[in-house]
């Protein structure tokens, strides 16, 4: 099965009609297409988690609804989308998930009707258990272990003994759920499970880094603990060594499926002599006869172990730093591409002779460039001065002027604060400020300007087309054909000639009343009319 199904398209169309952009994005991210969720949909949903007017419960419920689908592809991709938002979205999403009594109930999920259905259903059950455990960990400690501050002054390195003994088992449980995914290279056969494995890989690095720092803190305080604390700490350390071995196997799979070697950290285990020293210390506290180590030997062993584990922690940090740098470069490249596209489309729109097309095209182009910057519903051009098609009694559209010149439509000759230049200049950046570009006057190509003095006379112009925008009188009467008198209109308000206008009350038959002259009138010159319904030269005028 590949590509979006008819069901996907219908669901997306329904969400578009209801105006639910979040539901549509979730639907698009979890289609029947056998590939990982598309980045543009994930980026938009991440943006939604950061918007305070977006309902996080609604977003979560939409994701839960998608996991009720019978297709393993849809369910798997819905889980991947949830995991991605837990990792990169606003923290209030994972807070909400942790507050719920139940999350994903997929322990019995099985897709029997699709290719790879049985195999992929197994991984769906394991994956959902990990996401449930990840949310449960947050509920217990109110922190995401994969995002906490690390280093010498990090959370786990500065934690007290009591909190360490309570917190480290929670990390163990989450790591166990992650490593139970147990996918071998032969089972990572499609883009869906590969996307899930990549997220698990990233979580495993960060989770074990926190685990590693907690164990370092535990070892540094071990020889100062009470007997009961030493017993718990020794048990934690033994489980830590076992999980380090399992993580090493997990990372080997990651290397075999193509993850760069530089992204895979080196796991350095503490020397075996440390475990021996820990066990001997606990035995001495319990009153058992055992070989007692000297203080210098114990300190040397502990120092060597801490150094080895610290090197492992530094290896994890390098991977994190590389990912942050990569994300920064991608963001800079996206912004640079946005600047280039806006400038390019602005130039094209400026040269287009269709005014409304300019605005509509620019608006659509700007909104489609990045959903993170321009959320749905955003009007890139706002309430700028947009050209409109004039009616028969309106003036032709006015040309926009250069920003430095007074605009007759603006009070005091000042530009509106949100005109096209200002909007694009703010968007593109200071280096792309468009200060010296003149707008093309919005007039028909080849149109002649009015010339002549006050007594200039136009040539007789007739037409067979009778246009009657005014109400027609009942039973119009034909009149004798004659050349109409030259039409006059105010000089200060250019208008399309209004031939054939019939007032509601007609005078005596055979006469046609025209508009009453107004001050500062002059005769209509012979021009190619800008209005398509205006009279055309070369034919007899008919008066209705």
N, C-alpha and C positions, 0 to 999 in steps of 0.2 A: 504494500500500500504506500503510495507516495502522493504528494501534493495535497492541497486543501480539498476536503470532501464537500459535497453539496450541503451537508449538514452544517459544516463550518461556515460556509458562505451565507446560508440562511440565518444562522445564529448571529453572525456579525451584522447582517442587514437589519435584523430585529433590534439589536442594541443601538444601531445608528438611528433608527426611527424613534426609539424611546429616549434618545439623548443620553444614554448611559455609556459614556466614553470609557469608564473603568471596566465595565463588563465586556465591552467590545475588545479592549486591549487584552484582558484575561483570555477571552475566547481566541484571539489571534495568537497569543503566546502558547496556547495548548490545543492547536489544531491536530488533525489526523496525519499531518505530514511527518514522516519518519526522519526527523532532524531536530536538533535542539531548538528551544525557543529563540526567536530572532531578537537580536540586540536592541533594535529600535522599540520593540514592545516592552522589553524588560526595562530599558531606560525610562520610558514613559511612566511605567508603574512605580519605579523608584522615585521619580519626580512627584508622583501622587502621594507617596508616603510622607513627603516633606511639606505638603500643602495642608495647612490647618483646616481648611474648609472641606477636605476630603474625609469621608467616613472610613476609618480603618476597619471597624467591624463589617461594614458592607464589602470592602475589598477582601477581607478574610473569608467571609461567607461565600463570595463568588468563587474563590479558589476551592473551598470545600465542596461546592456544588459540582465543580468540574471533576473532582475525584470520585464522584458518584457515577461517572460515565462507565460504560461497559468495555470501552476500548483501552487496552494497555497503553497505547500511545498517548491518548488524551490524559489519562491518570498520571502517567510518568511525567509528562511535561508540566502538569499542574503542580506536582510535587517539586520539580526542578524550579519552577517559577517562585514557589513559596520559599524554597531554600535560598534562592538568589536574593529575594527581598529581605530575608532575615540577615543575610550577610552584608548587603550593601544599602539597604533601605534605612529609613528613619527608625530609631530604636523603639518608637511607640508601637510599631507593628509587632515586634517580638514580645513587648510588654503585654499587648492584648492577647497574643497567642498563649503566653504563660498564664494569663488570668482565667482562661477557659478550663472547664472541668474535663472536656474531651477534645481531642484534636482529630487526627486521621485514624479512622477505624477501618484499616485495610488488611487486618491479619488473615482474612479469608478470601482476599481478592484473587480471582482467577479468570483469565480471558482464554476461553477454549476455542473461540471462533476465528482466531487470527494467526497468521504466520508469526512464529516466535512468541506466541501468547503464553505458553507454559513457562518458558525460560524467563521472559521478562516479568511475568507476574511474581516470580520468586524474588527478584530484585526490588520490585515495587513494595512488597511486604517488608523487606529488610530496610529499605530506604525510608519508608514511612515511620518505622520504629525509631530510626535515628532522629528524624525531625521531631517526633514526640519527646524523645529524651533531651534533645537540645532545648526545647521549650521548657521542659521540666527543670532542667538545670538552672535556667534563668529564674524560674519561680522560687527555687530554693535559696539562691544566693543574690538575686537581683543584679546580676552582671553576666555579660556574654564573655565566656572565657577566651573566645577567639579575638576579642576586641580590646581586652584590658591592657593597661599600660604594663610594659615589660622593662627589664633592665635592673640595674643595681638598686634603683629606688622604685621598682615596680610593685604592683599589688601583692604578688605572691612572695616576693623577696622580703617584704616588710611586714608580712602577716604574723600575728602572734601564734604561739604553739597551739593553743586551744582551737583557734580558727583553722589552722592548717590541718589538724587532725580531722576536722569536720568537713573541710572543703575538698581535700585531695580525693577522698572516695567518690565525690560527686563528679569530678573530672574523670576518674577511672570509669564510672558507669557510662558517661557520654562517649568516651573513647572506645569502650567495648562495643557499644551500639554502632559506631562508625566502622570499626574493623570487622564487624560481623557482616558487612556487605559482601566480602569474600568473592570478588569477581576476579577471574583469571583472564589473561590476555585473549584467550580464544572466545570468551563470552562478551567481550567488549566489541560488538560487531555492528553497531549502528550509532548514528549521531545522537540519539536520545540517551542511551545508557552512558555514552562517552561524556555527554554534558554533565550528567549526574556524578560520574566518577571524578571529573575535574573539580567540581565543587567540594566533593568529599576530600579530595587530595589537599586542597587549600585549607579546609577546616582541620584536617589532621595535622598539618604543619603548625598552625597557630595554637591548636588545642594542646598538642604535645609540648610546645614551647612553654605554655603556662604550667603544664604538669611538671616539666623539667625544672623550672625555676622554683616551684613549690617544694620539690624534693631537695634541691640545693639548700633552701632555707631550713628544711627539716633536718638535714644532716649537720648543718652548722650548729644547730641547737640540741642535737641528740644527746650529747654527753652531759648536758645540764638538765635533762628532763627527769621527771619522777619515774618510778618503776612502771606504773600503768601507762604513762605516755610513751616510754621507750618501747613497750611491747606493741602498742598500736603503730608507732613509727616504723619499727622493724617490719611489721606485716605490710605496711604501705610500701616500703622500699622494695621488698621481695616482689610484690605485684607490679611495681614500676619496672623492674628488670624484665619481667615476663612480657609486659606490654611493649617495651622497647624492641624486643625480638619480633613481636607480631607486627609492629609498625615497620620494621625493616623489611619484612616480607611484602607488606602493602606497597612500600616505595619501590620495590623491585618490579612489581607489576606496572607501576606508573612509568618507570624507565622503559619497560618493554613496549608500551603502547605509544611511545613517542614524546613523552614529556622531557624537556631539555634537561640534560644532566646537571647544568648549572642551577636549576630550580630545585633539585633534590638535595636536601641537607645531609651532612655526614653525621651519623649517630655514633658518638664516642661513649662507650660504657666505662663506668668506674672500675678500677682494678678489683679483682676478687678478694684481695686482702681486706678491703673495706667491709664487706659483708661479714667476714670472719671477726673483725674487730667489733662490729656492732653486736654480734651474737655473744661474744665474750663479755661485753659490758653489761648486757641485760642479764646474763647468767650470774655475774657478780652481784648485781642488785637483788637478785632472787636468792642469794645466799648459797649458790652452787659453787663447788670447787672447780676452778678453771684457771688457765694460765693468764695472769694479769699482764697487760701490756704497759710499758712505760709511757709516761706522758709525752715524751718526745716522739716515740714510735706512733702513738695514736694521732698526734698532731700532724705528723708527716703523711700518714695514710689518708687522713681526712683532707688535707690540703691537695694531695694528688687527685683524689676523687672529685673534689669540687672543681678543680682545674679542668678535668676531662668533661664534666657535665657543662661547665661554662662554655667550653669550645663548641659543644653541641648547640647551646643556646645562641651563640654568635652565628652559627651556620643558619639557624632559623631566621635570625634577624636580617641576614643578607638577602634571603629570598623575599622577605617582606619589603625591604627597601627597593629591590628590583621591581617588584610589582607596583609600588607607589610611583617609581620613576616612569614606568611604562604607562601608567594611567595618566600621569601629568603630560607626557609627550602626546598621548592620544587626544587629550583635551586641547592642548595647544594647536595641534594639527587641525582639529575640528573647528576651532575658532578662526584659524587662518583661512581655512576653506570657506567658512561662512563670509568672511570679509571679501574674499575674491568673488564669490557668487553674488553677493549683494551689489558690489560695484559693477560687475558684468551685466547683471539684469537691469540695474538702474540705467546704464548706458544704452542698452537695447530699448528699454521703455522710453527713454528720452527721445530716441530717434523714430519711434513709432508715431504715425500720424493719426492713430485712432485713440482719442483721449481716454475713453472709458476702459479700453483694453489696457492702457498703460497702468491705471490704478488697480484694476482687477488682477492683472497678471502679476504685478509687483507684490500685491497683498498675498496672493496664493504662494508665490515663490518664497517670500520671507517666512511665512508660517510653516511651510513644508520642510524647511532646512533642518530644524532640530527641535524635537518635541520637548527636550529638557529646557530650552530657552523660551520657546513659544508654545505654551500649553493650548489645548483645543479651546476654541472660543475666543482666542486672542485675535484682535483686529490689528494687524501690523501697521496699517495706515491710520487707524483711529478715525477721528472725525475731521480729517483733512478736507480742504476745499476740493470737492470732486466735480467733474464736468457733468452736466445733465443735458439731455436733448431738449432744446427749446420748443415750446408750443408756438402756435401761430401768432400769438400776441406778446411773445417774450423777446427780449433782446438776444442777439447771438451770444454764444459763450465768450466770456472775457478771457484774454490771454493772461497767463501767469507771468509775473515779472521777475526780474533778477532780485535775489534777496536784498541787495544793497539799494534797490530803487523803491521809491514809494509805490505802494499798491493802492489803486483807487478804491478797492473793496475793503481796505483795512483802515480803521480810524487812525488819523494822525500819520498815515503812511507807514505804519508798523506792521510787521508780519505777525500772523497768528503764532502762538508759541508752539503749536504742534503741526507745523506745515511739513511738507515732504522733505525739504532740505534738512530741517532740524531732526526729524525722525531718523533719516538715514545716516546723518552725520553722527548722531549719538550711537546708533547701532554699529556702524562700521568702525568708529574710533577716530581719534584726532588726526591720524595720518591719512585718513580717507575723507576728511571733511571736504565737502563739495562747495567751495566758496566762489568759484569763478565760472560756473556753468549757467548758461541762460536757458530757460525753458523755451521750447518751440511754441510759437503762437498757435493756438488751436483754431485754425481757419481752414477753409477748403483750399487745396492747392490750386494755384492759378487764379484766385479770386482777385478782381480789380478793386481798387479803392475808389471811393466817391470823389469826384473832381468837379470843378466848375464853380461858378459863382452863384449868387442868389437868384439870378434870372436865367440860369441854364435850363434848357428845355430838353426833355427826353424824346426819343423817337417813338412813334406810335407802336404799341406792342399789343398784339391780340393773341387769343388762344381759343381752342375748342374745349378746353377743360374748364368746367364751372365748379368751383370749390365753395361750399356754403357752410362755414362753421357756425354761423348764427342760426337761430330757429327760423324755419321756413314758414312763410305765410300760407294759409290754406289756399289751395287751388292756384298755384302761381300762374301768372299770365305771361305768354311770350311777348316780347317787345321787338320793335324794329331794330334790325342790326345797324349798329353805328359804332364808330370808333369812340372809345371812352376817353373822357378827359383825363389828363395826366393826374396820377394819384399823388397826394401830398401827405406828409406825416412829420412829426416833430423832429427837429434836427438833433435834439439832445437824446432822443430815444429811438435808435434805428429799429425799423420794423419791416417785416415782410409785407409786400403790397397786398391789400385786401380787396381784390376785384370781385365784383358780383355780390357784394353784401346787400341784403335786402332788409330794411328795417321792418319791425313788426307791423307798423301802419304804413301802407303804401299810399302814395299820393295818386294823382291822376294817372291813368294807364298810359304807358309809353315813357314814363319818366323814371329815372333811377336816382335815388338820393344817396349821396356819398357821405363820408364822415365830415363833420364840420371842421373847417380849418382852425388851426391853433396857432398861437404866436410862433414866430420864427420858423415858418414853413418854407420848404423848397420842393421843386418838382422831382419826381422819381427818375433817376437815370436808367438807361438800358443796361441791365446787368444780367449775368447768369444767376438766377435766384439760388440762394442757399437752401431754400425749402423745396423738397421734392414735389410738393403739391402746388407750388406757385405757378403762375401762367408761364407758358413757353412761347417764344416768338415764332412767327411764321404762320399763324392761323387766325381765323376770325374769332373774336370774343363773343360768347353768348351770355346774355344777361337773363337771369331767371326772374 
